[in-house]
Amino acid sequence: MINLQGVSVLRGGRELLHDADCRIFPGHKVGVIGANGCGKSTLFKLLLGEIDSDSGRVEIPAGWRIAHMAQEVPAVDRSALDFVLDGDGELRRVQSAIDAAEAGGDGRRLAELHERMAAIDGYSGAARAAQLLDGLGFSHDQQQNPVRSFSGGWRIRLNLARALMCPADLMLLDEPTNHLDLDATLWLEQWLQRFPGTLLIISHDRDFLDAVVDGIVSFEQQQLQLYSGNYSAFERARAERLAQQQMQYEKQQVERAHMEDFVRRFRAKATKARQAQSRLKALDRMAEIAPAHVDSPFRFTLPAADKTSNPLIDLRDADIGYVDSNGDQKVVVRKVQLGIQPGRRIGLLGPNGAGKSSLIKTLAGELAPLAGERQCGEHLAIGYFAQHQLEALDGAASPMLHLQRLSPEASEQALRDFLGGYGFVGDRVFEAVGGFSGGEKARLALAILAWQKPNLLLLDEPTNHLDLEMRHALTLALAEFPGSLVLVSHDRHLLANTADEFILVADGRAEPYDGDLEEYKQWLLGFNREQKRRADNAAQASTGKPAEDKKAQRRAAAALREQLKPLTNRLKAIERQMAQLEKALAELDNRLADEGLYSGGQQDEIAQLNREQAQRREELETLETEWLEIGEQLEAARGDS
């Protein structure tokens, strides 16, 4: 078993653990929870032997194979499939030994190695790696693409697949669902449920934890508190324990009364629709577990604009998609009929790549309909949280400055009070955003959105990087938001508690979905099985030719690399230019963020800096377009080879 006895850990002048004890038995699946910065990732480093405790003992059975999910992926030229296969170190070592034995003509050694390869199930390695990638949303063609061609979120999926590929007695996963959509999350749930070893998983997705774990380790006041059962059981147990503490009693009652009052008010308005009844049950449960969150540092509301329109937005016969580099229209969802009236609360469901984000971008005005109409009400005020919203923050500016730019007339105290609800207190409101964690940036992005008092919230995966307490606070705030809401999220708890109806985006259509989230889960699993069956049938029917031998494949790959060398060289040159432009833009942003620049008399300098900024952005957009076009040419050439 894993045994921590009297463990203390000091990092950055702060004690994360003090004389902590914890025992985890073989085969148990345990969720590790706690506020951001409490030491969850440090615990994993202890178990991996990357750091030592300042005192106490950390014991893991000798000979245990440990798999863990790295947080960074190098931009290498290896294919995604090979990168994942590298996760099985023994398989790769046996393969290399076989190649050496073949080259040396050592028949006896070769026989031993082939026997070993069979014993470790090595001959199915490529198929197992492809299955992992398929489950995490990579198409067959994408599996052959180089790792460097993927965005950051997809590279993290590759890290997850590589960890799952590793044969392990102990698996350590740090926020594996952060960049997954709902179908990939459901697939991962099923995979982990079948995993026979010991599992420790850091996650902020309570429904995911409920489905996977049978225990919770909670960081509480520099101690490790072990609870049996899943996350829901932990919430109930912790609520009961806190209820026994007299000092917390009044806070608990206020929180409970607040939630119960909201449930009563909502119940009076609810229809008999299945989703509404499902939401009522979820809200009842939230009232029960409210005491477990009385010590949360986050308390905020999402005010709506005073004026509204009916409808706020109306899509009529809208074809939704994009225009590629050749000027061709690529329609993702056809003939969408969708009116967003005041108070309407919609959750968008659908498999990966079906067009949920494209639909929400069209509602936000980021994408124009390829056909049909998008009409907006006179008083429409949109609050849009995109998947990559954090990248739009000014790294050189503070949370205070971000809001002051929106409302120069607002008092500093009013801004401090508002930001406090999002966890920015004291001098944190004046610190540069560039040094913030992903969770802190996500909280600031939500704060900026809320400050603008929208009457329509469009949220595309808003919980990425948020910890459990912030997710709980966001769920409460969204449940009480008086405006309209359209939400895409892999967090089923958030969907269940905030959406009154669902729209299913699949097979090129966007239509009302009458089932609840449990029924959708079953539909999604069936949809993915059918998609896989069709892909397998198409691949089998496409050719009856046997696979080329390994040497012929290597020669063909080498010839293709030589043929594509001018394009790859140009791609690298563009990447260097883009990096230089991004650095220049960052410097310009820093200068424009300097409050001293606006003290008076520097209008000419400000104008010049703004012109330079616009010029650099235009140059960057031109290079990005060329980068995408060359990438498509390379992908097409590799696909045709």
Salt bridges, closest charged atoms under 4 A:
GLU15 OE2 - HIS18 ND1 3.08
GLU59 OE2 - ARG57 NH1 2.86
ASP77 OD1 - ARG148 NE 2.41
ASP82 OD1 - ARG92 NH2 3.42
ASP86 OD2 - ARG78 NE 2.85
ASP86 OD1 - ARG92 NE 2.74
GLU90 OE2 - ARG116 NH2 2.27
GLU112 OE1 - ARG109 NH1 3.74
ASP121 OD2 - ARG128 NE 3.73
ASP169 OD2 - ARG65 NE 3.37
GLU175 OE2 - HIS204 NE2 3.26
ASP181 OD2 - ARG157 NH2 3.52
GLU189 OE2 - ARG492 NH2 2.21
GLU189 OE1 - LYS521 NZ 3.79
GLU220 OE2 - ARG238 NE 3.61
GLU220 OE1 - ARG241 NH2 2.59
GLU235 OE2 - ARG206 NH1 2.79
GLU235 OE1 - ARG285 NH2 2.92
GLU235 OE2 - HIS293 NE2 2.79
GLU255 OE1 - ARG299 NH2 3.60
ASP261 OD1 - ARG264 NH2 3.91
ASP261 OD2 - ARG265 NE 3.12
ASP284 OD2 - ARG267 NH2 3.18
ASP295 OD2 - ARG238 NH2 2.74
ASP306 OD1 - LYS453 NZ 3.84
ASP314 OD2 - ARG316 NE 2.87
ASP324 OD2 - LYS330 NZ 3.85
GLU378 OE1 - HIS379 NE2 3.86
GLU391 OE2 - HIS388 ND1 3.78
ASP394 OD2 - ARG405 NH1 2.95
GLU412 OE2 - ARG416 NE 3.51
GLU431 OE1 - ARG428 NH1 2.44
GLU440 OE2 - ARG428 NH2 2.26
GLU461 OE1 - HIS490 ND1 2.85
GLU469 OE1 - HIS293 ND1 2.86
GLU480 OE1 - HIS258 NE2 3.27
GLU480 OE2 - ARG265 NH2 3.88
ASP491 OD2 - ARG471 NH1 2.88
ASP500 OD1 - ARG279 NH1 2.47
GLU501 OE2 - ARG344 NE 2.77
GLU511 OE2 - ARG509 NE 3.40
GLU519 OE2 - ARG274 NH1 2.84
GLU530 OE2 - ARG533 NH2 2.53
GLU530 OE2 - ARG534 NE 3.17
ASP536 OD2 - LYS532 NZ 3.17
GLU605 OE2 - ARG591 NH2 3.84
GLU626 OE2 - ARG570 NE 2.94
